[in-house]
Amino acid sequence: MRTTAIRRTPEIVFRKGKPRAVILDINYYQELLERLEDMEDLKELEEMRKKPLKLRKFEDFLQEYKP
């Protein structure tokens, strides 16, 4: 992850007195996206670990594998 992202205060855009959008530094935004992706990957891994482990012989895999 990037640690050189500029930590500017986000700018909030208001319409009719209500917050409607946020303007972020692009590097900070990209870092947020990377963190979100990491969190999603960890959640998926956690779900996979709940299922029983299914093993099979390598030879069986090779017979089924079609690149």
Protein Blocks (a to p, Z undefined) as FASTA:
>chain_A
ZZkbccdddddddeehiafbdcddfklmmmmmmmmmmmmmmmmmmmmmmpccddddfklm
mmmpcZZ
